[in-house]
């Protein structure tokens, strides 16, 4: 079964959102640390926007999660 790019975006966003919500942190806090706007981060979390590898790494570190862990969790959902 093939997975679409849209599905990958949606599931990656869900992984990021889960980490943020488990930490009880706000979009604006993570976005400020990662160097993007809260609106953009919200769109990434909802799977609407693609995220560059550089920004994904910055978001992961802002969440105190290794990029490898983010990718591993994404892989588990695919």
N, C-alpha and C positions, 0 to 999 in steps of 0.2 A: 504494500500500500504506500502510495507516495503522499508526502506531506507538502502542503503549499507554503509559500513564503508568508502568506497572510496568517496561517496557523502558527508558524514559527514565531512571528512577531507577537501574536496574541499570547502564546504560552510564555515567551520570554518576559513580556510585560507582567504576566501574572506572577512569575517567579520574583521579579523585582518588587512588585507591590506587596507580596506576602512577607518578604524580608522587612520592608519598611513598616508595615502594619504590626508585625510581631514585635518590633522595637518601639512601637507607639510614637513614631516620628512623623512629622508633617512633610508633605510634598515640598513646601518652601524651604525647609531645613536641608533636605537631601539635595534639592536643586542648587541651592546656594553653594554647598560644599562641592558639588560636581561641576559647577560652572555652566549651568543652563537655567532656563526659566521654569518655574513651576508648571506653567501651561504645557511646555514641551515635554517635561517629565510625565505629566498626566497622560499626554497622548502616547508616549512610549509605553507606559503601564497598561493602557487600554489597547495596545496593539495597532494603533492608528499610524504612528510614525516609525520609520526605520531609525535605528540608532547606530552611529558609527562605532567602530571598535574602540576608538579613543574615549568617546563619551561613555560607552558601556563600562570600560575599565574604571573611569572616574566615578560613575554611579555605584559600582560594586564597592570601591574603596570608601565612598561616602557612607555606604551601608555597613562597613566593616566586614565585608564578605570578599573572599578571593574570587577573581574572575573565573578561575577553574571550577569553583563550587557552583557559581551561577550556571556555567555551561553544563556541568554534571547534572544539576537539577533540571535544566532544560531538556537534556537528553533523556532523563527518566520519564519525562512527560510525552515524549515523541514516540 
